[in-house]
């Protein structure tokens, strides 16, 4: 096997930083154990060398002068010192740039051998590496070794794994289990293959081969044209040495110790490399004058005897064990350098999927099934995610770990684009399709990094009026069934966590009503093995009560009573149970009617799951610690004395965090054209803040890079979803948007211009099918108002006109002229539904130009503004109301929140999405109305006050013909769905 002539140079050099740093070939560590006690240390621990100067007599081989031995010894010391100095300098540069890194060599051995640890610690200390020693029992099994190797593979602090095990355990299975980047002995199949193919920069070379090459490189005479014989070498080491020596122009012969031609081969050899001797003697008469002898044998010969060593006259050969050890340390350093390089931002290698649109456009499900999505691990690799940052849920979706934020914390953010809309019809105006079409255009057609960030759809609307939320036509997230149903179980986790709180509330009311202080205390702080201790969350409650004690036995009866009794008022419990189904008959229920509840019944209700405060927390949190803190602050009701009772007081915060530990990670999916999408959180915009998660946006902004784009969507019209995006989400995240894309449709504008009502499932009236420029012109008043609202926040606006087949050119031109005349930087007709990303290329160019302009983003109000004035500001400036009207209940709650210190929270208006006003039937731009505030409530964990405007329901109902009536049973194969 031949390698390129450049391979030898590649083995000896490695680029580090801006300059070219020469690095010697990496090698093994010398074993300090005696030859009689040596276990097989992979691959070699001791190597010997000599350059014979005489003929075939024993005296000629053994007549190496003392001066020659000193010269060799000095050469070995110099080589070792040079390698260690280079390794130390390289490691110092790595640690300087990344102070947290602690490169470690892990030694896995059978039995205890402290001397092995000490020699490695000594050599590692000269470089600055850490050494970890794992001693398995002697004997041990292959499964025990595999378990340890797998653990070391996943340890980010370990950059090299060094096996010192009996030969029986060094199977290919074991060797190939080590991650190639941690295989500092370079003998896994992948590393050997890389070396043979010349791709050394991608792997780690064999340290034994490195030791041999180091010696030959220091030989006086050139090796080209010489003959080398490899005796007793097997497996990877044999292949590696054969390839490397041939690449230097040498003729290479291999032989077993038992070969009949052994003597003949050795007599012709200029270089002899051996491992082991068995019972074969190598008399000096076999060697030709000037032969170079390298013995790699002692480290590979368990239980070898001194007499066997003497057969090879080993006492006359100089040792190079120190060179091997230095080279191995260099391999660990090189591995750590590559690890650091991999932690940096990786340029995208995105390969879009080909899209072949049909006309007429098939149904959404048919379009989705016609496309074969990429394996999610492939997409993750294309956008620079590391394997350890991905948790696959099947073949087409995966969770992404939040550790990515730490890894890319110094990476500049990309451009931040928000997709909002005009006041919609009940049919929706296509914000999701515009979002997906835009990122398909940016990534698949303009070759710009882009990410879509969408909310997870609730099962309620999916089986209700609206149906799924994966987009439509040729602008979809795929597979759409997985997107719309269950996904990765986040909403189920929220439901479980929410209802755990509800169960804890009612259980606590019952137990406090039926037990004495002493009985409650004994159950809340039980004696375990004769010892009573407060849990950490209980210690937190004591501190909030002003009781600075940690010994349960020291509390006074009054303190015990304060501790055990939350004294929740059943009439003031504000926490509701939730279910992810539109079920109108759960809007008011009675709980506690069983005899076992001892008459403690009360009226309550169910909300839709996405209305849970836990959903809002998931969407606004910036990490696990913050989420746990927010969950603990959730107020579930008030005590009879008027004090708020929190989840922390109930003692359920830890359990809630455990239930939500996976839900906090965004889910990675893809569009029809193979571009990335994050799906995370799903609060409604009318009864919550209506945006996908802060975490998904933050992750995406890092991944796309400085010149990339993150496109996220706000629910319903700009007056609802966009206003909350700016005033609530951007406050929580600290992110500033660069562009607003405002979605409009001709049919919605006709509705706002006085067109007849639109009802889901009912054919559109002719006014929406035939050209009607008057209705369009008058309906553009709503578009103008929404542009005005966006400009209140200082962000450039691009209008995306979502085109339907019934739209005429005259109507399209009219809308675009009015939009640009009303302050939009551009107004673009979009055909993504019929053409995919290609149909939104013009929109992508407009967004790119708008993002290049400076955004003067600003909030609508200060957090120090009183609650009433915050509500009034939104009502007047955004909705166009003359003023607000507070009910007595709303006024009382505002005063209560002021007393509790909640007055500095932002406001999240719960209002109908079908009108700028509180009246759903008032279209266009209503004026002259007073906005009624029926009640004001607080989501303290989420971090906002939410006024209820008019009659808002938090539990939708099913229509006469829901979407579930159009659903079919589907069966799943690896990536397709079939009815």
BAVEX-72085 format. One line per 10 residues: number of its first residue (from 1); their letters; for each residue x, y, z of C-alpha. Coordinates in steps of 0.05 Angstrom, whole numbers. Example, Ala and Ser with C-alpha at 12.3 -4.5 7.8 and 13.67 -1.06 7.14 Angstrom:
BEGIN
1 = AS = 246/-90/156 ~ 273/-21/143;
END
This chain:
BEGIN
1 = XXXXXXXXXX = 0/0/0 ~ 28/67/-21 ~ 14/136/7 ~ 29/203/-24 ~ 98/231/-13 ~ 67/287/27 ~ 40/239/79 ~ 105/236/118 ~ 106/311/123 ~ 33/312/144;
11 = XXXXXXXXXX = 49/263/200 ~ 102/311/226 ~ 65/377/222 ~ 1/406/250 ~ -28/475/239 ~ -43/511/304 ~ -73/581/304 ~ -47/627/251 ~ 23/597/245 ~ 51/531/224;
21 = XXXXXXXXXX = 74/491/284 ~ 115/428/273 ~ 93/371/316 ~ 127/303/321 ~ 86/241/307 ~ 45/222/368 ~ 65/159/406 ~ 56/111/464 ~ 73/114/537 ~ 128/72/568;
31 = XXXXXXXXXX = 105/22/619 ~ 143/24/685 ~ 128/-47/704 ~ 181/-101/704 ~ 183/-147/644 ~ 165/-207/685 ~ 100/-174/710 ~ 78/-138/648 ~ 6/-141/623 ~ -8/-124/551;
41 = XXXXXXXXXX = -9/-48/548 ~ -39/-24/483 ~ -5/-19/437 ~ 67/-16/462 ~ 99/12/524 ~ 173/0/509 ~ 214/4/446 ~ 289/-7/434 ~ 336/15/381 ~ 407/4/357;
51 = XXXXXXXXXX = 447/16/295 ~ 495/-42/285 ~ 562/-26/255 ~ 595/-94/244 ~ 587/-159/206 ~ 554/-224/226 ~ 593/-238/289 ~ 565/-230/358 ~ 622/-183/377 ~ 606/-137/319;
61 = XXXXXXXXXX = 534/-128/342 ~ 552/-119/415 ~ 611/-73/403 ~ 570/-10/406 ~ 615/40/439 ~ 598/76/503 ~ 604/142/464 ~ 551/116/414 ~ 505/97/470 ~ 512/167/500;
71 = XXXXXXXXXX = 498/198/433 ~ 435/157/424 ~ 413/173/495 ~ 423/247/483 ~ 384/243/418 ~ 327/209/454 ~ 326/262/509 ~ 327/318/458 ~ 270/288/419 ~ 229/278/482;
81 = XXXXXXXXXX = 243/348/506 ~ 224/379/439 ~ 158/341/437 ~ 140/360/508 ~ 157/433/497 ~ 113/437/435 ~ 57/401/470 ~ 61/447/530 ~ 60/509/486 ~ 0/484/446;
91 = XXXXXXXXXX = -38/465/509 ~ -23/533/540 ~ -53/568/480 ~ -115/525/485 ~ -124/538/560 ~ -112/612/551 ~ -169/616/501 ~ -214/568/540 ~ -196/572/614 ~ -250/522/634;
101 = XXXXXXXXXX = -220/465/594 ~ -182/411/633 ~ -153/361/583 ~ -148/292/614 ~ -118/225/595 ~ -158/167/622 ~ -120/102/635 ~ -164/40/636 ~ -128/-20/665 ~ -142/-89/695;
111 = XXXXXXXXXX = -117/-92/766 ~ -84/-37/807 ~ -17/-11/784 ~ 1/55/818 ~ 68/57/783 ~ 32/61/716 ~ -7/121/743 ~ 56/154/770 ~ 96/150/706 ~ 37/179/667;
121 = XXXXXXXXXX = 26/233/718 ~ 99/252/714 ~ 98/258/638 ~ 29/291/638 ~ 54/341/690 ~ 109/364/643 ~ 56/381/591 ~ 1/405/638 ~ -49/347/628 ~ -91/312/680;
131 = XXXXXXXXXX = -90/236/687 ~ -149/193/708 ~ -137/121/727 ~ -193/70/724 ~ -175/2/754 ~ -221/-55/735 ~ -219/-120/774 ~ -171/-174/751 ~ -199/-213/716 ~ -254/-170/684;
141 = XXXXXXXXXX = -303/-183/628 ~ -309/-150/560 ~ -376/-121/581 ~ -344/-86/641 ~ -292/-56/595 ~ -345/-33/546 ~ -385/0/601 ~ -325/41/623 ~ -305/59/552 ~ -375/83/537;
151 = XXXXXXXXXX = -374/126/600 ~ -307/156/581 ~ -333/170/511 ~ -388/214/540 ~ -343/250/590 ~ -327/318/558 ~ -266/327/604 ~ -232/264/577 ~ -194/275/512 ~ -155/211/509;
161 = XXXXXXXXXX = -169/138/528 ~ -109/93/541 ~ -123/18/547 ~ -76/-25/589 ~ -110/-92/586 ~ -96/-166/575 ~ -95/-187/501 ~ -159/-227/510 ~ -197/-162/522 ~ -169/-123/464;
171 = XXXXXXXXXX = -221/-145/414 ~ -240/-104/353 ~ -306/-91/388 ~ -270/-58/446 ~ -221/-19/403 ~ -275/7/357 ~ -320/28/414 ~ -272/83/434 ~ -291/148/400 ~ -240/160/344;
181 = XXXXXXXXXX = -225/229/371 ~ -205/199/438 ~ -167/140/409 ~ -98/166/427 ~ -66/99/407 ~ -94/108/336 ~ -113/35/327 ~ -188/38/317 ~ -210/18/247 ~ -231/89/231;
191 = XXXXXXXXXX = -165/120/252 ~ -126/67/215 ~ -169/78/153 ~ -158/153/157 ~ -83/143/161 ~ -82/95/103 ~ -124/142/60 ~ -80/201/77 ~ -134/238/118 ~ -91/244/180;
201 = XXXXXXXXXX = -118/312/198 ~ -184/278/214 ~ -156/224/260 ~ -101/207/308 ~ -39/169/283 ~ -12/108/318 ~ 38/126/372 ~ 80/63/361 ~ 87/80/287 ~ 104/150/308;
211 = XXXXXXXXXX = 161/125/352 ~ 190/83/296 ~ 187/141/247 ~ 218/187/298 ~ 279/141/303 ~ 286/131/229 ~ 280/206/216 ~ 342/216/261 ~ 382/163/225 ~ 444/187/188;
221 = XXXXXXXXXX = 428/154/122 ~ 364/165/81 ~ 314/108/83 ~ 289/112/12 ~ 307/49/-27 ~ 323/10/36 ~ 290/-55/59 ~ 250/-62/123 ~ 227/-127/155 ~ 170/-127/205;
231 = XXXXXXXXXX = 174/-190/249 ~ 116/-212/293 ~ 73/-150/280 ~ -1/-162/273 ~ -66/-124/265 ~ -68/-47/260 ~ 5/-36/279 ~ 28/-80/222 ~ -15/-43/171 ~ 4/26/197;
241 = XXXXXXXXXX = 79/14/197 ~ 77/-20/129 ~ 40/40/99 ~ 84/92/131 ~ 150/59/113 ~ 127/48/41 ~ 108/121/37 ~ 181/137/53 ~ 203/96/-7 ~ 223/34/31;
251 = XXXXXXXXXX = 210/-38/10 ~ 172/-72/67 ~ 171/-147/82 ~ 131/-179/138 ~ 143/-245/173 ~ 119/-288/230 ~ 168/-314/282 ~ 153/-384/258 ~ 168/-370/185 ~ 221/-413/151;
261 = XXXXXXXXXX = 246/-353/112 ~ 257/-309/174 ~ 333/-314/172 ~ 335/-300/98 ~ 292/-238/105 ~ 332/-210/164 ~ 398/-220/127 ~ 372/-174/71 ~ 341/-122/117 ~ 368/-52/129;
271 = XXXXXXXXXX = 315/-41/183 ~ 286/-95/228 ~ 225/-80/271 ~ 203/-136/317 ~ 150/-149/370 ~ 156/-210/415 ~ 205/-267/405 ~ 171/-331/427 ~ 225/-384/430 ~ 263/-358/369;
281 = XXXXXXXXXX = 334/-332/378 ~ 361/-275/335 ~ 436/-288/335 ~ 480/-229/316 ~ 504/-267/255 ~ 436/-257/222 ~ 444/-181/217 ~ 479/-146/160 ~ 528/-89/175 ~ 494/-21/189;
291 = XXXXXXXXXX = 427/-52/204 ~ 376/-11/244 ~ 343/-52/299 ~ 279/-31/333 ~ 247/-75/385 ~ 175/-61/402 ~ 167/-128/436 ~ 172/-123/511 ~ 109/-83/517 ~ 70/-134/477;
301 = XXXXXXXXXX = 97/-197/512 ~ 59/-212/576 ~ 99/-255/624 ~ 162/-248/581 ~ 224/-272/614 ~ 292/-242/619 ~ 322/-301/582 ~ 276/-286/522 ~ 300/-215/521 ~ 372/-238/519;
311 = XXXXXXXXXX = 359/-278/457 ~ 354/-211/422 ~ 412/-180/460 ~ 363/-129/486 ~ 413/-103/537 ~ 453/-72/481 ~ 395/-32/453 ~ 378/39/473 ~ 309/54/500 ~ 261/105/471;
321 = XXXXXXXXXX = 205/96/520 ~ 207/170/538 ~ 196/190/466 ~ 135/145/462 ~ 106/174/526 ~ 117/245/501 ~ 84/229/435 ~ 23/201/471 ~ 15/264/511 ~ 19/303/446;
331 = XXXXXXXXXX = -38/260/420 ~ -80/280/480 ~ -64/353/469 ~ -82/346/396 ~ -148/314/414 ~ -164/371/462 ~ -148/422/409 ~ -196/389/360 ~ -249/386/414 ~ -241/461/424;
341 = XXXXXXXXXX = -245/472/349 ~ -309/431/346 ~ -340/474/401 ~ -334/536/357 ~ -388/559/309 ~ -391/513/249 ~ -410/540/180 ~ -473/509/152 ~ -470/456/98 ~ -545/455/86;
351 = XXXXXXXXXX = -570/413/28 ~ -641/434/11 ~ -692/383/-10 ~ -717/388/-82 ~ -789/411/-89 ~ -831/395/-150 ~ -897/432/-142 ~ -958/405/-177 ~ -1017/443/-206 ~ -1069/442/-180;
361 = XXXXXXXXXX = -1038/438/-111 ~ -1057/373/-76 ~ -1083/371/-5 ~ -1035/389/51 ~ -1029/318/74 ~ -1015/294/4 ~ -961/346/-5 ~ -929/328/61 ~ -929/253/47 ~ -899/263/-23;
371 = XXXXXXXXXX = -835/291/7 ~ -784/247/41 ~ -753/287/99 ~ -679/283/116 ~ -659/243/177 ~ -659/293/233 ~ -587/276/252 ~ -566/296/182 ~ -602/363/186 ~ -570/375/255;
381 = XXXXXXXXXX = -501/362/227 ~ -514/409/168 ~ -531/467/214 ~ -472/457/261 ~ -503/419/319 ~ -458/370/356 ~ -482/298/365 ~ -484/307/441 ~ -531/367/433 ~ -585/325/399;
391 = XXXXXXXXXX = -637/279/431 ~ -673/244/374 ~ -747/227/379 ~ -751/180/321 ~ -723/195/252 ~ -753/264/237 ~ -752/304/301 ~ -705/316/359 ~ -696/357/422 ~ -637/405/423;
401 = XXXXXXXXXX = -599/413/488 ~ -592/482/519 ~ -517/472/528 ~ -513/500/457 ~ -524/569/486 ~ -462/562/529 ~ -421/534/472 ~ -439/591/425 ~ -446/646/477 ~ -395/690/441;
411 = XXXXXXXXXX = -426/679/373 ~ -461/742/346 ~ -535/737/335 ~ -567/737/267 ~ -624/782/243 ~ -689/776/282 ~ -753/777/240 ~ -824/776/267 ~ -884/753/225 ~ -949/785/248;
421 = XXXXXXXXXX = -1015/798/212 ~ -1075/842/203 ~ -1138/826/242 ~ -1156/757/215 ~ -1219/723/191 ~ -1239/659/228 ~ -1202/622/172 ~ -1134/651/188 ~ -1092/690/139 ~ -1031/646/132;
431 = XXXXXXXXXX = -977/673/179 ~ -949/603/188 ~ -945/591/112 ~ -912/659/102 ~ -862/643/157 ~ -844/576/126 ~ -844/602/55 ~ -797/658/76 ~ -745/613/108 ~ -750/565/49;
441 = XXXXXXXXXX = -735/624/3 ~ -678/650/46 ~ -643/583/55 ~ -660/541/-5 ~ -659/596/-58 ~ -618/655/-32 ~ -569/608/4 ~ -574/648/69 ~ -576/613/136 ~ -647/619/164;
451 = XXXXXXXXXX = -688/587/219 ~ -764/586/230 ~ -788/587/302 ~ -860/564/310 ~ -908/548/366 ~ -930/477/379 ~ -1004/470/359 ~ -1055/453/412 ~ -1097/391/402 ~ -1157/434/416;
461 = XXXXXXXXXX = -1156/474/351 ~ -1126/416/313 ~ -1190/376/325 ~ -1233/439/328 ~ -1247/492/275 ~ -1177/511/253 ~ -1144/444/242 ~ -1068/436/242 ~ -1016/491/244 ~ -959/462/202;
471 = XXXXXXXXXX = -970/512/146 ~ -1001/491/80 ~ -990/477/7 ~ -916/477/-10 ~ -897/516/53 ~ -903/465/109 ~ -866/434/167 ~ -859/359/156 ~ -881/308/174 ~ -945/347/188;
481 = XXXXXXXXXX = -978/292/229 ~ -920/291/277 ~ -920/366/281 ~ -995/371/295 ~ -1003/310/341 ~ -964/301/406 ~ -897/323/376 ~ -847/307/432 ~ -899/310/488 ~ -887/381/514;
491 = XXXXXXXXXX = -961/398/521 ~ -973/332/556 ~ -917/350/605 ~ -949/418/617 ~ -1017/384/629 ~ -986/336/679 ~ -949/391/716 ~ -1010/437/717 ~ -1057/384/743 ~ -1006/362/796;
501 = XXXXXXXXXX = -1011/432/824 ~ -1087/429/822 ~ -1088/362/858 ~ -1039/389/911 ~ -1084/449/923 ~ -1147/409/937 ~ -1109/356/977 ~ -1078/410/1021 ~ -1145/443/1034 ~ -1174/375/1054;
511 = XXXXXXXXXX = -1115/355/1099 ~ -1113/421/1135 ~ -1188/418/1147 ~ -1185/348/1177 ~ -1119/345/1216 ~ -1088/379/1276 ~ -1025/420/1273 ~ -985/364/1305 ~ -1011/311/1256 ~ -996/356/1196;
521 = XXXXXXXXXX = -926/370/1222 ~ -911/297/1233 ~ -932/280/1163 ~ -898/340/1129 ~ -833/330/1168 ~ -831/256/1183 ~ -778/220/1223 ~ -734/178/1178 ~ -689/128/1216 ~ -701/168/1279;
531 = XXXXXXXXXX = -680/235/1247 ~ -725/293/1226 ~ -701/343/1175 ~ -732/399/1135 ~ -726/393/1060 ~ -694/451/1022 ~ -762/476/997 ~ -789/473/1069 ~ -729/514/1093 ~ -747/565/1040;
541 = XXXXXXXXXX = -818/569/1067 ~ -792/579/1138 ~ -749/637/1114 ~ -808/669/1079 ~ -846/663/1145 ~ -789/697/1181 ~ -772/633/1220 ~ -696/626/1219 ~ -691/556/1246 ~ -667/491/1214;
551 = XXXXXXXXXX = -680/440/1270 ~ -752/414/1267 ~ -752/402/1342 ~ -740/476/1359 ~ -803/505/1329 ~ -854/534/1377 ~ -928/512/1371 ~ -944/579/1338 ~ -887/570/1288 ~ -910/499/1274;
561 = XXXXXXXXXX = -980/524/1260 ~ -955/579/1213 ~ -911/529/1177 ~ -962/473/1165 ~ -1024/516/1150 ~ -1029/551/1083 ~ -1101/567/1101 ~ -1122/569/1028 ~ -1191/599/1019 ~ -1229/551/972;
571 = XXXXXXXXXX = -1267/610/944 ~ -1202/645/925 ~ -1166/588/890 ~ -1145/614/822 ~ -1110/552/795 ~ -1151/511/746 ~ -1143/442/717 ~ -1127/437/643 ~ -1138/389/585 ~ -1113/396/513;
581 = XXXXXXXXXX = -1182/386/482 ~ -1238/435/465 ~ -1290/412/516 ~ -1344/464/530 ~ -1376/421/585 ~ -1314/431/629 ~ -1322/506/632 ~ -1354/498/701 ~ -1350/435/743 ~ -1356/414/816;
591 = XXXXXXXXXX = -1300/374/849 ~ -1298/336/915 ~ -1367/303/911 ~ -1343/234/932 ~ -1357/212/1004 ~ -1282/204/1015 ~ -1273/280/1007 ~ -1316/291/1069 ~ -1360/345/1040 ~ -1303/389/1016;
601 = XXXXXXXXXX = -1331/404/947 ~ -1323/468/908 ~ -1338/496/840 ~ -1280/503/791 ~ -1266/496/717 ~ -1220/468/664 ~ -1179/511/617 ~ -1147/491/551 ~ -1077/465/566 ~ -1041/520/527;
611 = XXXXXXXXXX = -1075/572/572 ~ -1037/544/632 ~ -988/592/665 ~ -936/536/659 ~ -941/543/583 ~ -927/617/589 ~ -868/602/634 ~ -840/552/584 ~ -846/605/530 ~ -811/660/570;
621 = XXXXXXXXXX = -758/624/611 ~ -684/628/594 ~ -661/564/626 ~ -675/508/675 ~ -658/547/738 ~ -700/606/716 ~ -758/559/699 ~ -755/527/768 ~ -755/595/801 ~ -815/618/759;
631 = XXXXXXXXXX = -853/554/774 ~ -842/565/848 ~ -870/636/844 ~ -936/615/812 ~ -994/639/855 ~ -1048/586/862 ~ -1096/626/906 ~ -1101/667/969 ~ -1104/650/1043 ~ -1163/673/1085;
641 = XXXXXXXXXX = -1120/730/1108 ~ -1109/753/1037 ~ -1037/729/1028 ~ -1016/697/962 ~ -1002/622/964 ~ -950/596/916 ~ -926/530/887 ~ -866/536/932 ~ -912/539/992 ~ -946/475/967;
651 = XXXXXXXXXX = -877/442/962 ~ -887/419/890 ~ -835/461/854 ~ -783/406/848 ~ -833/357/821 ~ -857/408/769 ~ -785/420/746 ~ -774/345/738 ~ -838/339/696 ~ -814/397/652;
661 = XXXXXXXXXX = -740/379/646 ~ -747/354/575 ~ -803/401/553 ~ -755/460/563 ~ -714/437/503 ~ -738/462/434 ~ -756/410/381 ~ -719/410/315 ~ -758/394/252 ~ -754/414/178;
671 = XXXXXXXXXX = -793/447/122 ~ -813/415/56 ~ -748/441/28 ~ -705/413/84 ~ -692/479/121 ~ -691/478/197 ~ -749/495/243 ~ -753/500/318 ~ -821/482/348 ~ -829/502/420;
681 = XXXXXXXXXX = -884/526/467 ~ -954/545/444 ~ -990/598/484 ~ -1052/628/452 ~ -1047/701/433 ~ -1117/721/455 ~ -1115/691/526 ~ -1039/690/534 ~ -979/724/501 ~ -982/682/437;
691 = XXXXXXXXXX = -909/671/418 ~ -860/613/412 ~ -806/606/464 ~ -750/654/480 ~ -702/595/483 ~ -718/572/412 ~ -705/642/386 ~ -640/648/425 ~ -615/581/400 ~ -633/596/328;
701 = XXXXXXXXXX = -601/665/330 ~ -535/633/350 ~ -539/577/299 ~ -554/621/238 ~ -493/664/249 ~ -484/739/242 ~ -509/741/171 ~ -567/693/182 ~ -642/703/195 ~ -689/678/249;
711 = XXXXXXXXXX = -762/684/230 ~ -811/676/288 ~ -887/684/288 ~ -934/721/334 ~ -1006/697/341 ~ -1067/730/310 ~ -1065/804/291 ~ -1009/854/304 ~ -1052/887/357 ~ -1049/824/399;
721 = XXXXXXXXXX = -991/778/383 ~ -942/830/359 ~ -956/879/416 ~ -943/823/467 ~ -882/800/429 ~ -852/869/437 ~ -875/888/507 ~ -870/820/540 ~ -826/771/502 ~ -772/821/482;
731 = XXXXXXXXXX = -768/847/554 ~ -758/775/578 ~ -706/757/525 ~ -669/823/516 ~ -673/812/441 ~ -689/867/392 ~ -726/854/327 ~ -699/879/261 ~ -760/872/215 ~ -835/860/221;
741 = XXXXXXXXXX = -868/821/164 ~ -942/839/165 ~ -986/786/131 ~ -1050/807/95 ~ -1099/773/49 ~ -1148/802/-1 ~ -1206/764/31 ~ -1191/792/101 ~ -1186/863/73 ~ -1253/854/38;
751 = XXXXXXXXXX = -1283/831/105 ~ -1256/894/138 ~ -1284/935/81 ~ -1355/913/96 ~ -1358/844/64 ~ -1406/792/93 ~ -1386/747/151 ~ -1338/689/139 ~ -1352/623/173 ~ -1305/563/174;
761 = XXXXXXXXXX = -1333/504/136 ~ -1381/547/96 ~ -1368/567/23 ~ -1343/639/15 ~ -1395/690/-9 ~ -1385/716/-80 ~ -1357/782/-54 ~ -1294/744/-35 ~ -1289/708/-102 ~ -1304/764/-151;
771 = XXXXXXXXXX = -1260/826/-159 ~ -1284/883/-114 ~ -1235/941/-110 ~ -1280/983/-66 ~ -1284/930/-11 ~ -1209/921/-16 ~ -1195/996/-12 ~ -1240/1007/48 ~ -1213/945/83 ~ -1142/971/77;
781 = XXXXXXXXXX = -1158/1016/136 ~ -1143/956/180 ~ -1077/944/144 ~ -1058/1017/153 ~ -1073/1013/228 ~ -1031/950/237 ~ -973/983/200 ~ -981/1043/247 ~ -980/997/308 ~ -915/965/284;
791 = XXXXXXXXXX = -883/1033/273 ~ -901/1053/344 ~ -845/1006/365 ~ -794/1034/315 ~ -786/971/273 ~ -786/971/196 ~ -847/938/164 ~ -852/894/102 ~ -922/873/80 ~ -930/802/54;
801 = XXXXXXXXXX = -994/794/13 ~ -1013/721/16 ~ -1041/706/-53 ~ -1103/663/-66 ~ -1125/639/-134 ~ -1187/685/-132 ~ -1144/748/-123 ~ -1138/793/-184 ~ -1078/833/-208 ~ -1117/898/-197;
811 = XXXXXXXXXX = -1132/880/-125 ~ -1060/859/-112 ~ -1032/923/-142 ~ -1081/965/-101 ~ -1061/934/-35 ~ -987/940/-49 ~ -994/1014/-67 ~ -1034/1030/-5 ~ -986/991/41 ~ -924/1026/14;
821 = XXXXXXXXXX = -960/1092/19 ~ -977/1079/92 ~ -906/1069/115 ~ -886/998/95 ~ -816/993/65 ~ -843/943/15 ~ -906/905/-2 ~ -896/839/-37 ~ -945/788/-66 ~ -926/718/-41;
831 = XXXXXXXXXX = -938/652/-78 ~ -906/603/-29 ~ -970/562/-23 ~ -966/542/-96 ~ -891/547/-109 ~ -856/537/-42 ~ -795/579/-27 ~ -788/601/-99 ~ -855/637/-91 ~ -827/679/-34;
841 = XXXXXXXXXX = -760/699/-63 ~ -784/770/-74 ~ -806/773/-1 ~ -738/746/21 ~ -702/801/-17 ~ -748/854/14 ~ -735/827/84 ~ -660/826/72 ~ -661/899/50 ~ -705/919/109;
851 = XXXXXXXXXX = -660/882/159 ~ -600/921/132 ~ -633/986/158 ~ -625/1008/229 ~ -681/988/276 ~ -701/1039/328 ~ -738/990/372 ~ -772/1017/434 ~ -824/993/484 ~ -893/1022/486;
861 = XXXXXXXXXX = -891/1036/561 ~ -844/1035/620 ~ -851/980/672 ~ -854/1035/725 ~ -919/1061/695 ~ -979/1043/740 ~ -1019/983/719 ~ -1081/1024/700 ~ -1039/1070/655 ~ -1006/1010/621;
871 = XXXXXXXXXX = -1075/983/604 ~ -1098/1052/581 ~ -1037/1062/537 ~ -1049/996/501 ~ -1123/1009/494 ~ -1114/1078/464 ~ -1050/1072/423 ~ -1059/1001/397 ~ -1134/987/397 ~ -1157/1058/383;
881 = XXXXXXXXXX = -1204/1062/444 ~ -1225/1128/474 ~ -1213/1102/544 ~ -1219/1042/590 ~ -1272/1023/641 ~ -1252/981/701 ~ -1302/937/738 ~ -1301/941/813 ~ -1270/872/815 ~ -1215/893/767;
891 = XXXXXXXXXX = -1201/956/808 ~ -1197/916/873 ~ -1148/866/843 ~ -1104/922/816 ~ -1100/952/885 ~ -1082/884/914 ~ -1027/873/862 ~ -999/942/878 ~ -995/923/951 ~ -960/858/934;
901 = XXXXXXXXXX = -908/893/892 ~ -932/864/825 ~ -945/933/795 ~ -879/933/755 ~ -899/873/713 ~ -917/882/639 ~ -990/874/617 ~ -1017/817/575 ~ -1086/835/548 ~ -1136/778/541;
911 = XXXXXXXXXX = -1180/803/483 ~ -1216/777/422 ~ -1172/768/361 ~ -1228/782/312 ~ -1229/858/321 ~ -1185/914/343 ~ -1238/927/395 ~ -1270/881/446 ~ -1329/869/399 ~ -1315/812/350;
921 = XXXXXXXXXX = -1365/838/298 ~ -1333/907/293 ~ -1286/902/233 ~ -1240/952/200 ~ -1216/1004/250 ~ -1269/1015/304 ~ -1270/1082/339 ~ -1307/1117/394 ~ -1311/1057/441 ~ -1294/1047/514;
931 = XXXXXXXXXX = -1254/984/528 ~ -1286/946/587 ~ -1237/911/634 ~ -1279/857/667 ~ -1224/830/713 ~ -1149/835/723 ~ -1109/773/742 ~ -1035/758/751 ~ -988/704/726 ~ -931/718/774;
941 = XXXXXXXXXX = -889/659/751 ~ -896/679/679 ~ -884/750/698 ~ -944/790/674 ~ -1012/820/693 ~ -1069/799/648 ~ -1133/841/644 ~ -1194/805/617 ~ -1228/847/563 ~ -1302/833/553;
951 = XXXXXXXXXX = -1324/760/555 ~ -1262/718/541 ~ -1266/642/550 ~ -1205/601/567 ~ -1237/536/544 ~ -1259/534/470 ~ -1315/488/447 ~ -1322/441/388 ~ -1364/464/328 ~ -1418/424/295;
961 = XXXXXXXXXX = -1369/394/245 ~ -1300/394/278 ~ -1235/376/243 ~ -1234/309/278 ~ -1292/289/232 ~ -1244/296/174 ~ -1187/257/206 ~ -1169/186/185 ~ -1132/130/217 ~ -1060/130/192;
971 = XXXXXXXXX = -1005/79/198 ~ -933/96/205 ~ -872/68/170 ~ -802/98/179 ~ -817/165/148 ~ -882/160/109 ~ -954/159/133 ~ -1008/120/97 ~ -1083/115/106;
END
